[in-house]
Amino acid sequence: AVVSTQSTGEESLRESTAKEFTEMKQRRAANMHRTEQEERGVINEDDNVYCICRRGWNCTKGVDGAMTQCDLCYDWFHNKCVSISKHKDLKNSETMKDVKYLCPLCQRTKRPTVEQALGLLISLRQAGLSLPEGVALNFLIERGMEWQEKVRPLVNRYKNIFTVSDKQGYVDQHLSAKERTQIEELMIKGDLIELSMDETTTLWGLLNAIDECVVREQKLRKSGSRPPSKPASPSGTGRRRKTPSDERAIGTKKKRKERQSHNTDELCSFQTCLRPEGAQVGWIQCDLCEKWYHLECVSLSPVEAEQIEDYTCPSHASVD
């Protein structure tokens, strides 16, 4: 009877897992489509709801509109609502693009490692306890270990993409669209397993590298020249940056407080733009008029800008 009950419980968990995977793929596709429609101006982002607060991008909690996108469900979350400031790497505009972020709805638990979960299961068995939670824990561990066995050969196969200089050539030669889809689906399945596994981040980085190559190829075909040395945000390829690209704004909710630009000829909104020059030119956005300003033009250092929570440009500051 015990074996039968355990078998029934695992079968139910397996069915729930398959259903969860299907629903997550649908949710990702819907959220990606919504973002693309907003970027094209087909729908107004002010009419949509996001985040755990289920409000617009400028919700009533005094949030300034700065948002971060979940790398699993592709929904957007107000930085204040999900306490992005507690994530050191996500708070830094220079490192956040290299950090994988799961929203609270996708993260759900603290996610122990496989080893920690195994230790707990062994303790339960040594205590002679037969609980439904034990069945679920055993299923979780088996699911995680099976997933790791599938992923590790794949990671080893494509690990060169992180080191080769000609990523475009490597991707063109070794990866088909079907294989990219398989990698993405494996990543989704891994993210849905509530265990901390390094391979999920590795697959995410692999997909980012692949999609950067896709964007470079698209730019190359469009311009007929070599693509820029700095890869742009891969819009429409299934991956999203959490910082604005070097081109002008792509939607308020996607803008961070600062951006960097290599285009020294670009004028900011300051009345007498100083046209600052250098390897990287800092920018900051006004939270009232949503216009961008060079840090040098508004007499701010990068450190000072980083500490500003809500910025008001000189034009609106004088009105206040």
Secondary structure, 3 states (H helix, E strand, C coil): CHHHHHHHHHHHHHHHHHHHHHHHHHHHHHHHHHHHHHHCCCCCHHHCCECCCCECCCCCCCCCCCEEECCCCCCEEECCCCCHHHCHHHHCCCCHHHCCCCCHHHHCCCCCCHHHHHHHHHHHHHCCCCCHHHHHHHHHHHHHHHHHHHHHHHHHHHHHHHCCCCHHHHHHHHCCHHHHHHHHHHHHHHHHCCCCCHHHHHHHHHHHHHHHHHHHHHHHHHHCCCCCCCCCCCCCCCCCCCCCCCCCCCCHHHCCCEEEECCCCCCCCCCCCCCCCCCCEEEEECCCCCCEEECCCCCCCHHHHHHCCCCCCHHHHHHC
